[in-house]
């Protein structure tokens, strides 16, 4: 691939295998992700989507192959990544405010004692970027599912990452809240790479630039349409079609196996 015609590669997998308790989860994964792409990661439950994220985050180590994130092993690049889970485990009776949750993303940067005024300002700027600054003193438990998800995005943004990784961001929100989330993600994508694991094919269809299909093996589709029978091959039953528009190489992504037409 001509690097002069493409943005920089920020994630690279070369012949990566990963197994859990002797059972293969990912096989012979070859993948390249470029700066400021918004990538949708789709596939059936147990197919390896979350494992792929955890390998990028450096939380897991491959059995075979090489992974680079921003040109370094993942554990050396983790400070440049922000991770947004489906939801935050917390005691609904614990009196934590919205601002407190965002400040958790800055834990370890304040030293002993309370958070400094500068770090609180950083957290407030992160809340403003997801349109929730006015909610900073409200109890986190009182927010809707969509608002909580936006707070978790702000928590990830507080540390100024160069890449955001999401695991099912619309799993617990309604349609209007999901649209608001993706509006925020599209704005953030102007400044950073975004990877999104999702079962929500409708949102993938409207907002994602490229699609990584994961079911032990990984296929990345550069075409303007993903044929319905490819969805059946991936999930085992028919689903809505996915459309994604561009890729920087005529030949498309690196892939470890040809994609059926």
Residue pairs with C-beta under 8 A, 6 or more apart in sequence:
1 32
1 248
1 249
1 251
1 254
2 249
3 9
5 248
5 249
6 34
6 248
6 249
7 34
7 35
7 36
7 37
7 248
8 34
8 35
9 32
9 33
9 34
9 35
10 33
10 34
10 35
10 69
10 70
10 162
10 163
10 193
11 31
11 32
11 33
11 56
11 67
11 68
11 69
11 163
11 193
11 195
12 31
12 32
12 33
12 66
12 67
12 68
13 29
13 30
13 31
13 32
13 55
13 65
13 66
13 67
13 218
14 30
14 65
14 66
14 67
15 28
15 29
15 30
15 64
15 65
15 66
15 256
16 26
16 28
16 29
16 30
16 55
16 62
16 64
16 65
16 66
16 67
17 24
17 26
17 27
17 28
17 29
17 62
17 63
17 64
17 65
18 24
18 25
18 26
18 48
18 51
18 55
18 60
18 62
18 63
19 25
19 63
20 51
24 216
25 48
25 51
25 216
26 48
26 51
26 52
26 55
26 62
26 214
26 216
26 217
26 218
27 216
27 217
28 65
28 217
28 256
28 257
29 52
29 65
29 217
29 218
29 256
30 218
30 254
30 255
30 256
31 212
31 218
31 220
31 253
31 254
31 255
32 253
32 254
33 39
33 193
33 195
34 193
34 248
35 193
36 189
36 190
36 191
36 192
36 193
37 193
37 194
37 209
37 210
38 185
38 186
38 189
38 193
38 194
38 196
38 207
38 208
38 209
38 210
39 193
39 194
39 195
39 196
39 208
39 209
39 210
39 211
39 212
40 196
40 198
40 204
40 207
40 208
40 210
40 211
40 212
40 242
40 244
41 49
41 52
41 53
41 195
41 196
41 197
41 198
41 211
41 212
41 214
42 49
42 197
42 198
42 199
42 201
42 204
42 211
42 212
42 213
42 214
42 234
42 242
43 49
43 213
43 214
43 215
43 234
43 235
44 215
44 234
44 235
44 236
47 214
47 215
47 216
47 234
48 214
48 215
48 216
48 218
49 197
49 214
50 167
50 197
51 60
52 197
52 212
52 214
52 218
53 83
53 165
53 167
53 195
53 197
54 60
55 61
55 62
55 67
55 74
56 67
56 69
56 74
56 81
56 165
56 195
57 74
57 78
57 81
57 83
57 165
58 69
58 73
58 74
58 75
58 76
58 77
58 78
67 73
67 74
68 74
69 77
69 80
69 81
69 163
70 77
70 80
70 162
70 163
79 159
80 161
80 162
80 163
81 161
81 162
81 163
81 164
81 165
82 105
82 156
82 157
82 159
82 161
82 163
82 164
82 165
83 156
83 164
83 165
83 167
84 149
84 152
84 153
84 155
84 156
84 164
84 165
84 166
84 167
84 169
85 152
85 167
86 167
86 168
86 169
86 171
86 172
87 145
87 148
87 149
87 152
87 171
87 172
88 101
88 140
88 148
88 152
90 96
90 140
90 141
92 141
93 141
94 141
95 139
96 139
96 140
96 141
97 136
97 137
97 138
97 139
97 140
98 127
98 132
98 135
98 136
98 137
98 138
98 139
98 140
98 143
98 151
99 120
99 123
99 124
99 127
99 136
99 137
100 140
101 140
101 151
101 152
101 155
102 123
102 126
102 127
102 136
102 151
102 154
102 155
102 158
103 115
103 119
103 120
103 123
103 158
104 155
105 123
105 126
105 154
105 155
105 156
105 157
105 158
105 159
106 115
106 119
106 122
106 123
106 158
106 159
109 119
109 159
110 116
110 119
115 123
122 158
123 154
123 158
124 133
124 136
126 154
126 155
126 157
126 158
127 133
127 135
127 136
127 151
127 154
129 154
129 157
129 184
129 187
129 188
130 150
130 151
130 153
130 154
130 157
130 184
131 150
131 180
131 184
132 147
132 150
132 151
132 154
135 143
135 147
135 151
140 148
140 151
143 151
144 173
144 177
145 172
145 173
145 174
145 177
146 173
146 174
146 176
146 177
146 178
146 180
146 181
147 177
149 169
149 170
149 172
149 173
149 177
149 181
150 180
150 181
150 184
153 164
153 181
153 184
156 164
157 164
157 188
161 192
162 192
162 193
163 192
163 193
163 194
163 195
164 185
164 188
164 192
164 193
164 194
164 195
165 194
165 195
165 196
166 185
166 194
166 195
166 196
166 197
166 198
167 197
168 197
168 198
168 199
168 200
169 178
169 181
169 185
169 196
169 198
170 177
170 178
170 181
170 182
170 198
170 200
170 203
171 199
171 200
173 181
178 200
178 203
182 203
182 206
182 207
185 194
185 196
185 207
186 207
188 194
196 204
196 208
198 204
201 239
201 240
201 241
201 242
202 240
204 211
204 242
205 240
205 241
205 242
205 243
208 242
208 244
209 244
209 245
209 246
210 220
210 221
210 222
210 244
210 246
210 247
210 253
211 220
211 221
211 226
211 242
211 244
212 218
212 219
212 220
213 219
213 220
213 221
213 226
213 230
213 234
215 234
217 256
217 257
218 255
218 256
219 255
219 257
219 259
220 252
220 253
220 254
220 255
221 230
221 242
221 244
221 252
221 253
221 259
222 247
222 249
222 251
222 252
222 253
223 252
224 243
224 244
224 245
225 241
225 242
225 243
226 241
226 242
226 243
226 244
227 241
227 260
227 261
228 238
228 241
229 260
230 259
230 260
231 238
231 239
231 240
231 241
231 242
232 238
233 260
247 253
